[in-house]
Structure formats: C-alpha cells, structure tokens
C-alpha cells in the first residue's frame, strides 16, 4: 500500500497525495476513506486523475501534522472493503446540426465523415476521470484515438448547457452554459447537474458512461420530461 502514495506540501495550507499508476477508482476510494477520517481537519479536497490535494484547517492542524496523520491512516488501515461500486450511466445525445457546433470542423481536421465521427463516438465506453473546473463539468476518458483533436485555438464565448464535446483524448460534458474551447459535437437533453440539490451531481469519478443517439424529436420529448439523473 505505502509504495502507491507520495506526498508533497503545497505551501503551508495543503498536502498533495500522488498515487502511482493513476487509477481513478483508487483516487475515489482514497478520497472517500480520508474524508470520513479527517472531516474535522480538512476544509476541502481537489481530485485529479492521479492525485488528491487536501486543504487543511490551519486552526486545527498544520500541514506537517496532517501529512503524518494521512500517512499513518493510509499505511496502517485497510479500506479495500469500503469501495463504492461503479455505476454505468446511459446518456442520450443528439447530433443535430443545431447542436453539433464543431462537428464539421472536426470532420475536416481528422479527415472523417460526420457519420464516422458519430459512429466511433457512440461505440466508446467512457470512464469519468474527474468532475470539476466548471461546476459539474465531466471529464471522460476512452475517446477513440481517431477522434483525438486539439482544443479550439479561439474558445467560444458561450457553449450551451448540455453540450458534449471532444478535445485531445477526452470527451467532456458541459452541464452549465459557459465559455469553452472544446469541440462541440452534440447535446444531451438529460439534466446531470442541479446546484440546488445535495449532491448537485450523482455521477462520480470511476463511473462509466455509454452514449446513445436520439433524434431531434426524441430530444425534445426527453427535454420536456427531463429528470435529474
């Protein structure tokens, strides 16, 4: 266990735990375990695909003492039985021209027809690597290598809520309207994020996602009857 973790101070206000052979399920399990054990000492956690940053409450514990406590917990206690079972989510996506804002641009750049892009994207099974940066933004690994394309040189000032986009080796879901530089290929009618709920998003790192195509009519029907996932 102890060989899987390395530790680094981020000034005097945070501890970075890096996890070798980055496994998003291990990131989630470690975060879940520590958040239960350290709720009186840690103000916030920030997860990436290969690390967790813990922001300590300086009035209760120093980052040095937090490091000692974390090392002890991770090296002496087992949390393998506390793992959360990953959920497989099925998400509808509509590729109508009104939603696929960049699909023709992507087609030209990677030399594939829009149909090939859609087919390849639908065949993928994606894993949630991270949720954040923007509220509810979902980072998904598992994109077909032939669909890999850089972010747009000039970001859009506004990307519609529900947009599904690709950049480099990932797919992303914009759950709120916002600026963004990813290449938008479609939109989902499903409500995946609601700031008024607790938690605002039920999907978690380590879960998997499978997209299925819907027509514009089906999209509109689902939108009328949308429910929080």
MOVEN-V353196 format. One record per backbone hydrogen bond with DSSP energy under -1.0 kcal/mol. CO is the residue of the C=O (numbers start at 1). NH is the residue of the N-H. Records with the same first field share a line. If there is no record, write none. Layout:
CO->NH ; NH
This chain:
1->4
2->5
4->20
6->18
8->16
10->13
14->10
15->54
16->8
17->52
18->6
23->27
24->28
25->29
26->30
27->31
28->32
29->33
30->34
31->35
32->36
33->37
34->38
38->41 ; 42
41->57
44->55
46->53
50->19
51->48
52->17
53->46
54->15
55->43 ; 44
57->60 ; 61
62->66
63->67
64->68
65->69
66->70
67->71
68->72
69->73
70->74
71->75
72->76
73->77
79->82
87->208
89->210
91->212
93->214
94->187
96->99 ; 100
99->101
102->106
103->107
104->108
105->109
106->110
107->112
113->117
114->118
115->119
116->120
117->121
118->122
119->123
126->209
127->141
128->206
130->139
132->134
134->137
137->132
138->173
139->129 ; 130
140->171
141->127
144->147
145->148
149->168
156->180
159->178
160->163
162->188
163->174
164->185 ; 186
165->172
166->183
167->170
169->143
170->167
171->140
172->165
173->138
174->162
178->159
180->156
181->152
183->166
184->102
186->164
187->94
191->229
194->197
200->194
204->207
207->128
208->89
209->126
210->91
212->93
215->219
216->220
217->221
218->222
219->223
220->224
221->225
223->226
